[in-house]
Amino acid sequence: MADRTWQVSSGMQSRLRGLVRMYYDIQHLRIAAGNRVNPTAEGAESYLDDESKATLDKIEARMKGIELSVVRVVERVLRDVPIARWLQGHDGVGPCMAGVLLAYVGLIPVAPHKRRDGTQHPGYPDPFSTVSKLWRYCGLDTRDGRAPRRVR
């Protein structure tokens, strides 16, 4: 098989974990702030005056900017990772989702290949030979059309 350098180093996984956690933390805070300014629940009224709303709108916009800055950092980290480019070629997978997959799943198969020094690399097995195995690993599988009961 051809050399498919699809592995992600443990250092890269740790870095990606930190970045995607930061991205989702900032996103969570931004959404919470937006919900305070513009409550969406039926019958909910905003308790903020116009000046406070304007201030929180500005803070929300700044948080969106920080969120996008983190996305740009993730894009730079993933720029030279072939599997990340492949992942992002699929609908619904942007830089952050590719980062999540590589950071938390990270078990990307590597075909046996020759190293640069001429020695043979044995490759890593594919733990997810089917999509169903990946879904099961992620806890998204179903059995008889239902999600299995989670064990604590």
N, CA, C and O atoms as a GROMACS GRO file, in nm:
protein
  608
    1MET      N    1   0.084  -0.120   0.000
    1MET     CA    2   0.000   0.000   0.000
    1MET      C    3   0.087   0.125   0.000
    1MET      O    4   0.204   0.121   0.038
    2ALA      N    5   0.029   0.234  -0.042
    2ALA     CA    6   0.102   0.361  -0.047
    2ALA      C    7   0.120   0.417   0.094
    2ALA      O    8   0.046   0.382   0.186
    3ASP      N    9   0.218   0.502   0.108
    3ASP     CA   10   0.244   0.566   0.236
    3ASP      C   11   0.135   0.669   0.263
    3ASP      O   12   0.128   0.772   0.196
    4ARG      N   13   0.050   0.641   0.360
    4ARG     CA   14  -0.055   0.735   0.399
    4ARG      C   15  -0.025   0.779   0.541
    4ARG      O   16  -0.066   0.712   0.636
    5THR      N   17   0.042   0.887   0.556
    5THR     CA   18   0.080   0.933   0.690
    5THR      C   19  -0.041   0.995   0.757
    5THR      O   20  -0.057   1.117   0.760
    6TRP      N   21  -0.125   0.909   0.811
    6TRP     CA   22  -0.248   0.952   0.872
    6TRP      C   23  -0.240   0.956   1.022
    6TRP      O   24  -0.339   0.987   1.088
    7GLN      N   25  -0.127   0.925   1.079
    7GLN     CA   26  -0.119   0.926   1.224
    7GLN      C   27  -0.109   1.067   1.277
    7GLN      O   28  -0.061   1.158   1.209
    8VAL      N   29  -0.154   1.083   1.397
    8VAL     CA   30  -0.147   1.211   1.466
    8VAL      C   31  -0.068   1.186   1.594
    8VAL      O   32  -0.104   1.098   1.672
    9SER      N   33   0.038   1.262   1.614
    9SER     CA   34   0.122   1.240   1.732
    9SER      C   35   0.044   1.273   1.860
    9SER      O   36  -0.054   1.347   1.857
   10SER      N   37   0.090   1.217   1.971
   10SER     CA   38   0.023   1.245   2.098
   10SER      C   39   0.036   1.392   2.134
   10SER      O   40  -0.055   1.450   2.196
   11GLY      N   41   0.149   1.455   2.096
   11GLY     CA   42   0.164   1.599   2.120
   11GLY      C   43   0.061   1.679   2.043
   11GLY      O   44   0.004   1.775   2.095
   12MET      N   45   0.037   1.640   1.917
   12MET     CA   46  -0.062   1.707   1.833
   12MET      C   47  -0.202   1.684   1.892
   12MET      O   48  -0.284   1.776   1.894
   13GLN      N   49  -0.229   1.562   1.938
   13GLN     CA   50  -0.360   1.535   1.999
   13GLN      C   51  -0.383   1.622   2.121
   13GLN      O   52  -0.492   1.678   2.137
   14SER      N   53  -0.283   1.636   2.207
   14SER     CA   54  -0.297   1.720   2.327
   14SER      C   55  -0.322   1.865   2.289
   14SER      O   56  -0.407   1.932   2.348
   15ARG      N   57  -0.247   1.914   2.192
   15ARG     CA   58  -0.264   2.053   2.148
   15ARG      C   59  -0.404   2.074   2.091
   15ARG      O   60  -0.470   2.174   2.122
   16LEU      N   61  -0.448   1.981   2.008
   16LEU     CA   62  -0.582   1.993   1.949
   16LEU      C   63  -0.690   1.987   2.056
   16LEU      O   64  -0.788   2.061   2.049
   17ARG      N   65  -0.673   1.899   2.156
   17ARG     CA   66  -0.771   1.891   2.264
   17ARG      C   67  -0.787   2.025   2.333
   17ARG      O   68  -0.899   2.072   2.357
   18GLY      N   69  -0.673   2.087   2.366
   18GLY     CA   70  -0.678   2.217   2.432
   18GLY      C   71  -0.747   2.322   2.347
   18GLY      O   72  -0.828   2.401   2.396
   19LEU      N   73  -0.715   2.323   2.218
   19LEU     CA   74  -0.773   2.424   2.129
   19LEU      C   75  -0.923   2.403   2.109
   19LEU      O   76  -1.000   2.499   2.116
   20VAL      N   77  -0.965   2.279   2.084
   20VAL     CA   78  -1.108   2.259   2.060
   20VAL      C   79  -1.189   2.275   2.189
   20VAL      O   80  -1.304   2.318   2.184
   21ARG      N   81  -1.130   2.240   2.304
   21ARG     CA   82  -1.201   2.267   2.430
   21ARG      C   83  -1.220   2.417   2.448
   21ARG      O   84  -1.328   2.462   2.487
   22MET      N   85  -1.115   2.494   2.418
   22MET     CA   86  -1.124   2.640   2.430
   22MET      C   87  -1.232   2.693   2.336
   22MET      O   88  -1.312   2.778   2.374
   23TYR      N   89  -1.232   2.644   2.212
   23TYR     CA   90  -1.331   2.688   2.115
   23TYR      C   91  -1.473   2.665   2.167
   23TYR      O   92  -1.556   2.756   2.165
   24TYR      N   93  -1.501   2.543   2.213
   24TYR     CA   94  -1.636   2.512   2.258
   24TYR      C   95  -1.671   2.583   2.389
   24TYR      O   96  -1.787   2.616   2.410
   25ASP      N   97  -1.573   2.607   2.476
   25ASP     CA   98  -1.598   2.684   2.598
   25ASP      C   99  -1.638   2.827   2.563
   25ASP      O  100  -1.735   2.881   2.617
   26ILE      N  101  -1.563   2.889   2.473
   26ILE     CA  102  -1.593   3.027   2.432
   26ILE      C  103  -1.729   3.033   2.363
   26ILE      O  104  -1.807   3.125   2.387
   27GLN      N  105  -1.756   2.934   2.278
   27GLN     CA  106  -1.885   2.930   2.208
   27GLN      C  107  -2.000   2.918   2.309
   27GLN      O  108  -2.102   2.986   2.295
   28HIS      N  109  -1.983   2.834   2.408
   28HIS     CA  110  -2.086   2.816   2.512
   28HIS      C  111  -2.112   2.949   2.585
   28HIS      O  112  -2.227   2.986   2.606
   29LEU      N  113  -2.005   3.018   2.623
   29LEU     CA  114  -2.021   3.147   2.692
   29LEU      C  115  -2.087   3.251   2.602
   29LEU      O  116  -2.171   3.328   2.648
   30ARG      N  117  -2.050   3.254   2.474
   30ARG     CA  118  -2.109   3.349   2.380
   30ARG      C  119  -2.258   3.325   2.365
   30ARG      O  120  -2.337   3.420   2.364
   31ILE      N  121  -2.297   3.200   2.353
   31ILE     CA  122  -2.439   3.166   2.338
   31ILE      C  123  -2.515   3.202   2.465
   31ILE      O  124  -2.625   3.256   2.458
   32ALA      N  125  -2.456   3.174   2.581
   32ALA     CA  126  -2.522   3.208   2.707
   32ALA      C  127  -2.541   3.360   2.719
   32ALA      O  128  -2.646   3.406   2.762
   33ALA      N  129  -2.438   3.436   2.680
   33ALA     CA  130  -2.450   3.583   2.685
   33ALA      C  131  -2.559   3.630   2.589
   33ALA      O  132  -2.636   3.720   2.623
   34GLY      N  133  -2.565   3.571   2.471
   34GLY     CA  134  -2.669   3.608   2.374
   34GLY      C  135  -2.808   3.576   2.425
   34GLY      O  136  -2.903   3.650   2.399
   35ASN      N  137  -2.820   3.467   2.498
   35ASN     CA  138  -2.951   3.430   2.553
   35ASN      C  139  -2.994   3.526   2.664
   35ASN      O  140  -3.114   3.542   2.688
   36ARG      N  141  -2.900   3.588   2.732
   36ARG     CA  142  -2.935   3.688   2.834
   36ARG      C  143  -2.987   3.815   2.768
   36ARG      O  144  -3.080   3.879   2.818
   37VAL      N  145  -2.926   3.851   2.656
   37VAL     CA  146  -2.967   3.973   2.587
   37VAL      C  147  -3.100   3.953   2.517
   37VAL      O  148  -3.189   4.038   2.524
   38ASN      N  149  -3.115   3.840   2.450
   38ASN     CA  150  -3.236   3.811   2.372
   38ASN      C  151  -3.294   3.677   2.415
   38ASN      O  152  -3.270   3.576   2.349
   39PRO      N  153  -3.368   3.673   2.525
   39PRO     CA  154  -3.424   3.545   2.571
   39PRO      C  155  -3.516   3.486   2.465
   39PRO      O  156  -3.597   3.558   2.405
   40THR      N  157  -3.505   3.355   2.443
   40THR     CA  158  -3.585   3.291   2.340
   40THR      C  159  -3.699   3.208   2.396
   40THR      O  160  -3.785   3.163   2.320
   41ALA      N  161  -3.702   3.186   2.526
   41ALA     CA  162  -3.809   3.106   2.586
   41ALA      C  163  -3.942   3.180   2.572
   41ALA      O  164  -3.948   3.303   2.583
   42GLU      N  165  -4.047   3.105   2.549
   42GLU     CA  166  -4.178   3.164   2.533
   42GLU      C  167  -4.220   3.238   2.660
   42GLU      O  168  -4.216   3.183   2.769
   43GLY      N  169  -4.259   3.361   2.643
   43GLY     CA  170  -4.302   3.442   2.757
   43GLY      C  171  -4.189   3.504   2.837
   43GLY      O  172  -4.214   3.578   2.931
   44ALA      N  173  -4.065   3.475   2.800
   44ALA     CA  174  -3.951   3.531   2.874
   44ALA      C  175  -3.934   3.678   2.836
   44ALA      O  176  -3.947   3.716   2.720
   45GLU      N  177  -3.905   3.756   2.936
   45GLU     CA  178  -3.881   3.898   2.912
   45GLU      C  179  -3.738   3.932   2.950
   45GLU      O  180  -3.683   3.876   3.046
   46SER      N  181  -3.680   4.021   2.876
   46SER     CA  182  -3.544   4.065   2.908
   46SER      C  183  -3.552   4.162   3.026
   46SER      O  184  -3.637   4.251   3.028
   47TYR      N  185  -3.465   4.143   3.122
   47TYR     CA  186  -3.462   4.229   3.240
   47TYR      C  187  -3.356   4.338   3.226
   47TYR      O  188  -3.329   4.412   3.321
   48LEU      N  189  -3.297   4.350   3.107
   48LEU     CA  190  -3.189   4.445   3.085
   48LEU      C  191  -3.241   4.574   3.022
   48LEU      O  192  -3.333   4.572   2.940
   49ASP      N  193  -3.181   4.685   3.061
   49ASP     CA  194  -3.214   4.811   2.996
   49ASP      C  195  -3.137   4.819   2.864
   49ASP      O  196  -3.052   4.735   2.837
   50ASP      N  197  -3.167   4.919   2.784
   50ASP     CA  198  -3.107   4.931   2.651
   50ASP      C  199  -2.955   4.946   2.656
   50ASP      O  200  -2.884   4.890   2.572
   51GLU      N  201  -2.905   5.021   2.753
   51GLU     CA  202  -2.760   5.040   2.764
   51GLU      C  203  -2.690   4.908   2.797
   51GLU      O  204  -2.584   4.877   2.741
   52SER      N  205  -2.748   4.831   2.887
   52SER     CA  206  -2.690   4.701   2.924
   52SER      C  207  -2.694   4.605   2.805
   52SER      O  208  -2.599   4.531   2.782
   53LYS      N  209  -2.806   4.608   2.730
   53LYS     CA  210  -2.816   4.522   2.611
   53LYS      C  211  -2.708   4.558   2.510
   53LYS      O  212  -2.645   4.469   2.452
   54ALA      N  213  -2.686   4.686   2.488
   54ALA     CA  214  -2.584   4.730   2.391
   54ALA      C  215  -2.445   4.684   2.436
   54ALA      O  216  -2.364   4.641   2.354
   55THR      N  217  -2.418   4.695   2.565
   55THR     CA  218  -2.288   4.652   2.618
   55THR      C  219  -2.270   4.501   2.599
   55THR      O  220  -2.164   4.456   2.556
   56LEU      N  221  -2.373   4.423   2.632
   56LEU     CA  222  -2.363   4.278   2.617
   56LEU      C  223  -2.355   4.237   2.470
   56LEU      O  224  -2.290   4.138   2.437
   57ASP      N  225  -2.420   4.313   2.381
   57ASP     CA  226  -2.408   4.285   2.238
   57ASP      C  227  -2.264   4.303   2.192
   57ASP      O  228  -2.213   4.224   2.112
   58LYS      N  229  -2.198   4.408   2.242
   58LYS     CA  230  -2.057   4.431   2.207
   58LYS      C  231  -1.968   4.318   2.261
   58LYS      O  232  -1.877   4.272   2.192
   59ILE      N  233  -1.995   4.275   2.383
   59ILE     CA  234  -1.917   4.165   2.442
   59ILE      C  235  -1.938   4.037   2.363
   59ILE      O  236  -1.844   3.963   2.338
   60GLU      N  237  -2.062   4.012   2.323
   60GLU     CA  238  -2.092   3.892   2.243
   60GLU      C  239  -2.017   3.896   2.109
   60GLU      O  240  -1.965   3.794   2.063
   61ALA      N  241  -2.012   4.014   2.047
   61ALA     CA  242  -1.940   4.027   1.920
   61ALA      C  243  -1.790   4.003   1.939
   61ALA      O  244  -1.726   3.940   1.855
   62ARG      N  245  -1.734   4.053   2.050
   62ARG     CA  246  -1.592   4.028   2.078
   62ARG      C  247  -1.566   3.879   2.102
   62ARG      O  248  -1.465   3.825   2.057
   63MET      N  249  -1.659   3.814   2.172
   63MET     CA  250  -1.644   3.670   2.196
   63MET      C  251  -1.648   3.593   2.064
   63MET      O  252  -1.576   3.494   2.047
   64LYS      N  253  -1.731   3.637   1.973
   64LYS     CA  254  -1.738   3.574   1.840
   64LYS      C  255  -1.603   3.590   1.770
   64LYS      O  256  -1.556   3.498   1.703
   65GLY      N  257  -1.542   3.707   1.784
   65GLY     CA  258  -1.411   3.730   1.725
   65GLY      C  259  -1.304   3.639   1.785
   65GLY      O  260  -1.220   3.586   1.713
   66ILE      N  261  -1.309   3.621   1.916
   66ILE     CA  262  -1.214   3.531   1.983
   66ILE      C  263  -1.236   3.389   1.936
   66ILE      O  264  -1.141   3.315   1.911
   67GLU      N  265  -1.363   3.350   1.924
   67GLU     CA  266  -1.399   3.216   1.877
   67GLU      C  267  -1.339   3.192   1.737
   67GLU      O  268  -1.281   3.086   1.711
   68LEU      N  269  -1.354   3.290   1.649
   68LEU     CA  270  -1.299   3.277   1.514
   68LEU      C  271  -1.146   3.274   1.515
   68LEU      O  272  -1.084   3.207   1.431
   69SER      N  273  -1.084   3.345   1.609
   69SER     CA  274  -0.938   3.340   1.622
   69SER      C  275  -0.891   3.200   1.658
   69SER      O  276  -0.790   3.152   1.606
   70VAL      N  277  -0.964   3.133   1.746
   70VAL     CA  278  -0.928   2.996   1.784
   70VAL      C  279  -0.944   2.904   1.662
   70VAL      O  280  -0.860   2.816   1.641
   71VAL      N  281  -1.048   2.924   1.582
   71VAL     CA  282  -1.067   2.844   1.461
   71VAL      C  283  -0.948   2.862   1.367
   71VAL      O  284  -0.899   2.765   1.309
   72ARG      N  285  -0.900   2.984   1.353
   72ARG     CA  286  -0.783   3.009   1.265
   72ARG      C  287  -0.659   2.937   1.316
   72ARG      O  288  -0.580   2.886   1.237
   73VAL      N  289  -0.641   2.933   1.448
   73VAL     CA  290  -0.527   2.860   1.506
   73VAL      C  291  -0.540   2.711   1.476
   73VAL      O  292  -0.443   2.646   1.438
   74VAL      N  293  -0.661   2.657   1.494
   74VAL     CA  294  -0.684   2.514   1.464
   74VAL      C  295  -0.653   2.489   1.316
   74VAL      O  296  -0.590   2.388   1.283
   75GLU      N  297  -0.698   2.578   1.227
   75GLU     CA  298  -0.670   2.562   1.084
   75GLU      C  299  -0.520   2.558   1.058
   75GLU      O  300  -0.472   2.476   0.979
   76ARG      N  301  -0.444   2.647   1.124
   76ARG     CA  302  -0.298   2.648   1.105
   76ARG      C  303  -0.234   2.519   1.155
   76ARG      O  304  -0.144   2.465   1.091
   77VAL      N  305  -0.281   2.470   1.271
   77VAL     CA  306  -0.225   2.346   1.326
   77VAL      C  307  -0.252   2.230   1.231
   77VAL      O  308  -0.166   2.143   1.213
   78LEU      N  309  -0.370   2.227   1.170
   78LEU     CA  310  -0.409   2.115   1.085
   78LEU      C  311  -0.363   2.129   0.939
   78LEU      O  312  -0.380   2.036   0.860
   79ARG      N  313  -0.306   2.243   0.904
   79ARG     CA  314  -0.269   2.270   0.765
   79ARG      C  315  -0.184   2.160   0.703
   79ARG      O  316  -0.206   2.123   0.588
   80ASP      N  317  -0.087   2.108   0.776
   80ASP     CA  318   0.006   2.010   0.722
   80ASP      C  319  -0.027   1.866   0.764
   80ASP      O  320   0.059   1.779   0.758
   81VAL      N  321  -0.151   1.842   0.805
   81VAL     CA  322  -0.192   1.708   0.846
   81VAL      C  323  -0.282   1.652   0.735
   81VAL      O  324  -0.397   1.695   0.722
   82PRO      N  325  -0.231   1.557   0.656
   82PRO     CA  326  -0.309   1.507   0.541
   82PRO      C  327  -0.448   1.455   0.578
   82PRO      O  328  -0.545   1.480   0.506
   83ILE      N  329  -0.459   1.384   0.689
   83ILE     CA  330  -0.589   1.328   0.727
   83ILE      C  331  -0.688   1.440   0.760
   83ILE      O  332  -0.809   1.424   0.739
   84ALA      N  333  -0.639   1.552   0.812
   84ALA     CA  334  -0.729   1.664   0.843
   84ALA      C  335  -0.787   1.722   0.715
   84ALA      O  336  -0.905   1.756   0.710
   85ARG      N  337  -0.704   1.734   0.613
   85ARG     CA  338  -0.755   1.784   0.484
   85ARG      C  339  -0.860   1.688   0.428
   85ARG      O  340  -0.961   1.730   0.372
   86TRP      N  341  -0.834   1.558   0.443
   86TRP     CA  342  -0.929   1.458   0.395
   86TRP      C  343  -1.060   1.468   0.473
   86TRP      O  344  -1.168   1.465   0.413
   87LEU      N  345  -1.052   1.480   0.605
   87LEU     CA  346  -1.172   1.493   0.688
   87LEU      C  347  -1.253   1.615   0.649
   87LEU      O  348  -1.376   1.608   0.639
   88GLN      N  349  -1.184   1.728   0.627
   88GLN     CA  350  -1.254   1.853   0.596
   88GLN      C  351  -1.315   1.851   0.456
   88GLN      O  352  -1.394   1.939   0.422
   89GLY      N  353  -1.280   1.753   0.377
   89GLY     CA  354  -1.341   1.739   0.245
   89GLY      C  355  -1.481   1.680   0.251
   89GLY      O  356  -1.548   1.669   0.149
   90HIS      N  357  -1.526   1.642   0.370
   90HIS     CA  358  -1.659   1.585   0.387
   90HIS      C  359  -1.756   1.690   0.440
   90HIS      O  360  -1.718   1.776   0.520
   91ASP      N  361  -1.880   1.684   0.393
   91ASP     CA  362  -1.982   1.780   0.436
   91ASP      C  363  -1.995   1.777   0.588
   91ASP      O  364  -1.999   1.671   0.649
   92GLY      N  365  -2.002   1.896   0.648
   92GLY     CA  366  -2.024   1.908   0.791
   92GLY      C  367  -1.898   1.899   0.875
   92GLY      O  368  -1.904   1.911   0.997
   93VAL      N  369  -1.783   1.877   0.812
   93VAL     CA  370  -1.658   1.867   0.887
   93VAL      C  371  -1.571   1.987   0.851
   93VAL      O  372  -1.512   1.994   0.743
   94GLY      N  373  -1.565   2.081   0.944
   94GLY     CA  374  -1.479   2.197   0.928
   94GLY      C  375  -1.354   2.177   1.012
   94GLY      O  376  -1.329   2.067   1.060
   95PRO      N  377  -1.276   2.282   1.030
   95PRO     CA  378  -1.152   2.268   1.105
   95PRO      C  379  -1.173   2.223   1.249
   95PRO      O  380  -1.097   2.140   1.299
   96CYS      N  381  -1.275   2.276   1.316
   96CYS     CA  382  -1.295   2.237   1.457
   96CYS      C  383  -1.342   2.093   1.469
   96CYS      O  384  -1.296   2.021   1.558
   97MET      N  385  -1.432   2.050   1.382
   97MET     CA  386  -1.478   1.911   1.390
   97MET      C  387  -1.365   1.816   1.354
   97MET      O  388  -1.352   1.710   1.415
   98ALA      N  389  -1.283   1.851   1.256
   98ALA     CA  390  -1.167   1.768   1.224
   98ALA      C  391  -1.073   1.763   1.344
   98ALA      O  392  -1.018   1.657   1.376
   99GLY      N  393  -1.055   1.878   1.411
   99GLY     CA  394  -0.972   1.882   1.530
   99GLY      C  395  -1.028   1.794   1.641
   99GLY      O  396  -0.953   1.725   1.710
  100VAL      N  397  -1.161   1.796   1.658
  100VAL     CA  398  -1.225   1.712   1.760
  100VAL      C  399  -1.202   1.565   1.728
  100VAL      O  400  -1.163   1.487   1.816
  101LEU      N  401  -1.225   1.528   1.604
  101LEU     CA  402  -1.208   1.387   1.566
  101LEU      C  403  -1.064   1.341   1.588
  101LEU      O  404  -1.041   1.232   1.640
  102LEU      N  405  -0.969   1.423   1.548
  102LEU     CA  406  -0.828   1.384   1.563
  102LEU      C  407  -0.783   1.392   1.708
  102LEU      O  408  -0.697   1.313   1.750
  103ALA      N  409  -0.838   1.484   1.785
  103ALA     CA  410  -0.798   1.500   1.925
  103ALA      C  411  -0.856   1.392   2.014
  103ALA      O  412  -0.787   1.340   2.103
  104TYR      N  413  -0.981   1.356   1.991
  104TYR     CA  414  -1.047   1.264   2.083
  104TYR      C  415  -1.057   1.122   2.031
  104TYR      O  416  -1.048   1.027   2.109
  105VAL      N  417  -1.074   1.104   1.901
  105VAL     CA  418  -1.076   0.969   1.846
  105VAL      C  419  -0.933   0.931   1.815
  105VAL      O  420  -0.883   0.832   1.868
  106GLY      N  421  -0.868   1.008   1.732
  106GLY     CA  422  -0.725   0.998   1.708
  106GLY      C  423  -0.670   0.863   1.666
  106GLY      O  424  -0.549   0.851   1.646
  107LEU      N  425  -0.753   0.764   1.651
  107LEU     CA  426  -0.705   0.631   1.615
  107LEU      C  427  -0.716   0.614   1.464
  107LEU      O  428  -0.800   0.538   1.415
  108ILE      N  429  -0.633   0.684   1.394
  108ILE     CA  430  -0.639   0.684   1.249
  108ILE      C  431  -0.546   0.573   1.198
  108ILE      O  432  -0.430   0.566   1.238
  109PRO      N  433  -0.595   0.486   1.110
  109PRO     CA  434  -0.511   0.376   1.063
  109PRO      C  435  -0.396   0.425   0.976
  109PRO      O  436  -0.408   0.525   0.904
  110VAL      N  437  -0.287   0.355   0.982
  110VAL     CA  438  -0.171   0.384   0.898
  110VAL      C  439  -0.135   0.256   0.827
  110VAL      O  440  -0.112   0.153   0.891
  111ALA      N  441  -0.130   0.260   0.697
  111ALA     CA  442  -0.095   0.142   0.619
  111ALA      C  443   0.053   0.111   0.638
  111ALA      O  444   0.133   0.202   0.661
  112PRO      N  445   0.091  -0.016   0.630
  112PRO     CA  446   0.234  -0.048   0.633
  112PRO      C  447   0.306   0.024   0.519
  112PRO      O  448   0.255   0.032   0.408
  113HIS      N  449   0.424   0.077   0.548
  113HIS     CA  450   0.497   0.153   0.447
  113HIS      C  451   0.645   0.157   0.481
  113HIS      O  452   0.686   0.122   0.592
  114LYS      N  453   0.724   0.200   0.383
  114LYS     CA  454   0.867   0.218   0.406
  114LYS      C  455   0.892   0.355   0.464
  114LYS      O  456   0.837   0.455   0.416
  115ARG      N  457   0.975   0.359   0.567
  115ARG     CA  458   1.014   0.486   0.626
  115ARG      C  459   1.117   0.553   0.537
  115ARG      O  460   1.170   0.492   0.444
  116ARG      N  461   1.145   0.679   0.566
  116ARG     CA  462   1.245   0.753   0.487
  116ARG      C  463   1.382   0.687   0.494
  116ARG      O  464   1.459   0.693   0.398
  117ASP      N  465   1.412   0.624   0.609
  117ASP     CA  466   1.544   0.560   0.622
  117ASP      C  467   1.548   0.421   0.558
  117ASP      O  468   1.650   0.352   0.568
  118GLY      N  469   1.439   0.379   0.493
  118GLY     CA  470   1.436   0.253   0.422
  118GLY      C  471   1.382   0.136   0.502
  118GLY      O  472   1.356   0.030   0.445
  119THR      N  473   1.363   0.152   0.633
  119THR     CA  474   1.309   0.043   0.713
  119THR      C  475   1.158   0.034   0.694
  119THR      O  476   1.094   0.131   0.652
  120GLN      N  477   1.104  -0.080   0.725
  120GLN     CA  478   0.960  -0.103   0.706
  120GLN      C  479   0.883  -0.063   0.831
  120GLN      O  480   0.918  -0.105   0.942
  121HIS      N  481   0.780   0.017   0.814
  121HIS     CA  482   0.689   0.052   0.923
  121HIS      C  483   0.574  -0.048   0.918
  121HIS      O  484   0.516  -0.068   0.811
  122PRO      N  485   0.539  -0.111   1.032
  122PRO     CA  486   0.436  -0.214   1.028
  122PRO      C  487   0.294  -0.159   1.008
  122PRO      O  488   0.203  -0.234   0.973
  123GLY      N  489   0.276  -0.030   1.031
  123GLY     CA  490   0.143   0.028   1.022
  123GLY      C  491   0.066   0.009   1.151
  123GLY      O  492   0.109  -0.063   1.241
  124TYR      N  493  -0.047   0.074   1.159
  124TYR     CA  494  -0.135   0.061   1.274
  124TYR      C  495  -0.266   0.002   1.223
  124TYR      O  496  -0.311   0.038   1.115
  125PRO      N  497  -0.327  -0.087   1.297
  125PRO     CA  498  -0.452  -0.148   1.250
  125PRO      C  499  -0.565  -0.046   1.249
  125PRO      O  500  -0.560   0.056   1.319
  126ASP      N  501  -0.665  -0.075   1.170
  126ASP     CA  502  -0.782   0.010   1.163
  126ASP      C  503  -0.884  -0.037   1.266
  126ASP      O  504  -0.951  -0.138   1.243
  127PRO      N  505  -0.898   0.034   1.380
  127PRO     CA  506  -0.995  -0.010   1.480
  127PRO      C  507  -1.138   0.013   1.435
  127PRO      O  508  -1.232  -0.042   1.493
  128PHE      N  509  -1.156   0.094   1.332
  128PHE     CA  510  -1.290   0.127   1.283
  128PHE      C  511  -1.304   0.080   1.139
  128PHE      O  512  -1.312   0.162   1.046
  129SER      N  513  -1.307  -0.050   1.120
  129SER     CA  514  -1.317  -0.103   0.985
  129SER      C  515  -1.453  -0.074   0.924
  129SER      O  516  -1.471  -0.085   0.802
  130THR      N  517  -1.550  -0.036   1.008
  130THR     CA  518  -1.680   0.006   0.958
  130THR      C  519  -1.721   0.134   1.031
  130THR      O  520  -1.671   0.164   1.139
  131VAL      N  521  -1.811   0.208   0.969
  131VAL     CA  522  -1.861   0.330   1.031
  131VAL      C  523  -1.932   0.298   1.162
  131VAL      O  524  -1.924   0.374   1.258
  132SER      N  525  -2.000   0.184   1.166
  132SER     CA  526  -2.072   0.144   1.288
  132SER      C  527  -1.978   0.130   1.407
  132SER      O  528  -2.015   0.162   1.520
  133LYS      N  529  -1.856   0.081   1.382
  133LYS     CA  530  -1.759   0.066   1.492
  133LYS      C  531  -1.716   0.203   1.544
  133LYS      O  532  -1.695   0.220   1.665
  134LEU      N  533  -1.701   0.300   1.454
  134LEU     CA  534  -1.668   0.436   1.498
  134LEU      C  535  -1.782   0.494   1.580
  134LEU      O  536  -1.759   0.551   1.686
  135TRP      N  537  -1.907   0.479   1.532
  135TRP     CA  538  -2.022   0.532   1.606
  135TRP      C  539  -2.028   0.468   1.744
  135TRP      O  540  -2.056   0.536   1.843
  136ARG      N  541  -2.002   0.337   1.751
  136ARG     CA  542  -2.008   0.269   1.880
  136ARG      C  543  -1.901   0.322   1.974
  136ARG      O  544  -1.928   0.346   2.092
  137TYR      N  545  -1.779   0.342   1.923
  137TYR     CA  546  -1.670   0.396   2.004
  137TYR      C  547  -1.708   0.533   2.060
  137TYR      O  548  -1.677   0.565   2.175
  138CYS      N  549  -1.776   0.613   1.978
  138CYS     CA  550  -1.816   0.748   2.019
  138CYS      C  551  -1.942   0.749   2.106
  138CYS      O  552  -1.983   0.854   2.155
  139GLY      N  553  -2.005   0.632   2.124
  139GLY     CA  554  -2.126   0.626   2.206
  139GLY      C  555  -2.251   0.664   2.132
  139GLY      O  556  -2.351   0.700   2.194
  140LEU      N  557  -2.248   0.659   1.999
  140LEU     CA  558  -2.362   0.701   1.918
  140LEU      C  559  -2.431   0.585   1.848
  140LEU      O  560  -2.513   0.606   1.759
  141ASP      N  561  -2.399   0.463   1.888
  141ASP     CA  562  -2.455   0.346   1.821
  141ASP      C  563  -2.598   0.319   1.868
  141ASP      O  564  -2.644   0.372   1.969
  142THR      N  565  -2.667   0.236   1.792
  142THR     CA  566  -2.801   0.193   1.830
  142THR      C  567  -2.806   0.041   1.824
  142THR      O  568  -2.732  -0.024   1.750
  143ARG      N  569  -2.895  -0.013   1.902
  143ARG     CA  570  -2.919  -0.157   1.900
  143ARG      C  571  -3.070  -0.176   1.891
  143ARG      O  572  -3.145  -0.129   1.976
  144ASP      N  573  -3.112  -0.244   1.787
  144ASP     CA  574  -3.255  -0.262   1.761
  144ASP      C  575  -3.326  -0.128   1.753
  144ASP      O  576  -3.439  -0.113   1.800
  145GLY      N  577  -3.259  -0.029   1.693
  145GLY     CA  578  -3.320   0.102   1.671
  145GLY      C  579  -3.321   0.194   1.791
  145GLY      O  580  -3.378   0.303   1.784
  146ARG      N  581  -3.258   0.154   1.902
  146ARG     CA  582  -3.256   0.237   2.022
  146ARG      C  583  -3.114   0.252   2.072
  146ARG      O  584  -3.030   0.165   2.052
  147ALA      N  585  -3.090   0.362   2.138
  147ALA     CA  586  -2.958   0.382   2.200
  147ALA      C  587  -2.946   0.286   2.318
  147ALA      O  588  -3.041   0.272   2.395
  148PRO      N  589  -2.832   0.221   2.332
  148PRO     CA  590  -2.816   0.129   2.445
  148PRO      C  591  -2.812   0.206   2.577
  148PRO      O  592  -2.775   0.323   2.581
  149ARG      N  593  -2.852   0.137   2.682
  149ARG     CA  594  -2.849   0.198   2.814
  149ARG      C  595  -2.704   0.223   2.855
  149ARG      O  596  -2.619   0.135   2.842
  150ARG      N  597  -2.678   0.340   2.904
  150ARG     CA  598  -2.542   0.376   2.944
  150ARG      C  599  -2.513   0.322   3.084
  150ARG      O  600  -2.598   0.329   3.173
  151VAL      N  601  -2.395   0.271   3.101
  151VAL     CA  602  -2.352   0.217   3.230
  151VAL      C  603  -2.258   0.316   3.296
  151VAL      O  604  -2.163   0.362   3.233
  152ARG      N  605  -2.284   0.348   3.422
  152ARG     CA  606  -2.197   0.444   3.492
  152ARG      C  607  -2.079   0.376   3.552
  152ARG      O  608  -1.995   0.440   3.615
   0.00000   0.00000   0.00000
